[in-house]
Amino acid sequence: MITETEEDRIQMVQSLGMGYRAQTPSGSADVIFHDTHVSVDAVSGFRMSDHSPWLKMTTQQATALQLVKGAAVTIINPCGGWVQYRVRDPQPDGTGMSRIELDSCP
């Protein structure tokens, strides 16, 4: 039986994250960052729009960075630019990974 380790998950995030990092006062970690606008035209013709930035990282790293609801997190892009967010909803998935829903800071 093959077991996935924390190091395996970290390497996966590093390879898919394209250089994005999350930084808090507790430290920083590589993340997979998603910040795109999605517009869906449902079958009924009703137009829905969603712009919900989120990041994916290991649950262990999310815990170490103290990414709990309301926590401030700075996302640093590969070019060195940054944007600050607040954690809206941390969602551990039970496999050692977490999806962290974010809100823009005013």
C-alpha positions as CSV (number, residue, x, y, z in Angstrom):
1,M,0.0,0.0,0.0
2,I,1.3,3.4,-1.0
3,T,0.9,6.2,1.6
4,E,0.9,9.9,0.7
5,T,3.1,11.9,3.1
6,E,3.0,15.6,4.0
7,E,6.2,16.0,2.0
8,D,4.4,14.5,-1.0
9,R,1.6,17.0,-0.7
10,I,4.0,19.9,-0.2
11,Q,5.8,18.9,-3.4
12,M,2.5,18.7,-5.3
13,V,1.5,22.2,-4.2
14,Q,5.0,23.5,-5.1
15,S,4.7,22.0,-8.6
16,L,1.2,23.2,-9.2
17,G,1.3,26.5,-7.4
18,M,3.4,28.4,-10.0
19,G,5.3,30.3,-7.4
20,Y,2.5,31.7,-5.3
21,R,3.0,32.0,-1.5
22,A,0.8,32.7,1.5
23,Q,2.2,34.8,4.3
24,T,0.9,35.5,7.8
25,P,2.6,36.7,11.0
26,S,3.1,33.0,11.7
27,G,5.2,32.3,8.5
28,S,4.7,31.5,4.9
29,A,4.1,28.5,2.6
30,D,3.7,27.7,-1.1
31,V,0.0,27.6,-2.2
32,I,-2.1,27.0,-5.2
33,F,-3.9,30.3,-5.7
34,H,-7.1,30.8,-7.7
35,D,-8.5,34.3,-8.4
36,T,-10.6,34.3,-11.6
37,H,-14.0,35.6,-12.4
38,V,-16.5,33.0,-13.5
39,S,-19.7,33.8,-15.3
40,V,-22.2,31.0,-15.8
41,D,-25.2,31.1,-18.1
42,A,-27.5,28.5,-16.6
43,V,-30.0,26.5,-18.7
44,S,-32.8,28.8,-17.6
45,G,-31.0,31.8,-19.0
46,F,-30.3,33.2,-15.6
47,R,-26.9,34.7,-15.4
48,M,-24.8,34.0,-12.3
49,S,-21.4,35.5,-11.5
50,D,-18.8,34.4,-9.0
51,H,-15.6,36.0,-8.0
52,S,-14.3,34.0,-5.0
53,P,-10.6,33.9,-4.6
54,W,-9.3,30.8,-2.8
55,L,-6.1,28.9,-2.1
56,K,-5.2,25.3,-1.7
57,M,-2.5,24.1,0.6
58,T,-1.7,21.3,3.0
59,T,-3.9,21.3,6.2
60,Q,-0.8,21.0,8.3
61,Q,0.6,24.2,6.8
62,A,-2.8,26.0,7.0
63,T,-2.8,25.2,10.7
64,A,0.8,26.3,11.2
65,L,-0.1,29.7,9.5
66,Q,-3.2,30.0,11.7
67,L,-5.5,30.4,8.7
68,V,-8.8,30.5,10.6
69,K,-11.9,32.5,9.8
70,G,-11.1,36.3,9.9
71,A,-7.3,35.8,9.8
72,A,-5.3,38.2,7.5
73,V,-3.2,36.5,4.8
74,T,-1.0,38.1,2.1
75,I,-0.7,36.3,-1.2
76,I,2.6,37.0,-2.9
77,N,2.7,36.3,-6.7
78,P,5.7,35.0,-8.6
79,C,6.7,38.5,-9.7
80,G,6.8,39.8,-6.2
81,G,3.5,41.7,-6.1
82,W,1.1,41.0,-3.3
83,V,-2.6,41.3,-2.3
84,Q,-4.0,41.1,1.2
85,Y,-7.1,39.0,2.0
86,R,-9.1,37.7,5.0
87,V,-10.0,34.1,5.4
88,R,-13.7,33.6,4.9
89,D,-13.9,29.8,5.2
90,P,-11.1,27.3,5.8
91,Q,-12.2,23.9,4.5
92,P,-10.0,20.9,5.3
93,D,-11.0,18.1,3.0
94,G,-10.0,15.1,5.1
95,T,-7.1,14.1,2.9
96,G,-4.4,16.4,4.3
97,M,-5.3,19.3,2.0
98,S,-7.4,22.4,2.7
99,R,-9.2,24.9,0.4
100,I,-9.2,28.3,2.0
101,E,-12.0,30.6,0.8
102,L,-10.8,34.3,0.8
103,D,-12.4,37.8,0.9
104,S,-10.7,40.9,-0.4
105,C,-9.7,43.4,2.2
106,P,-11.3,46.8,2.0
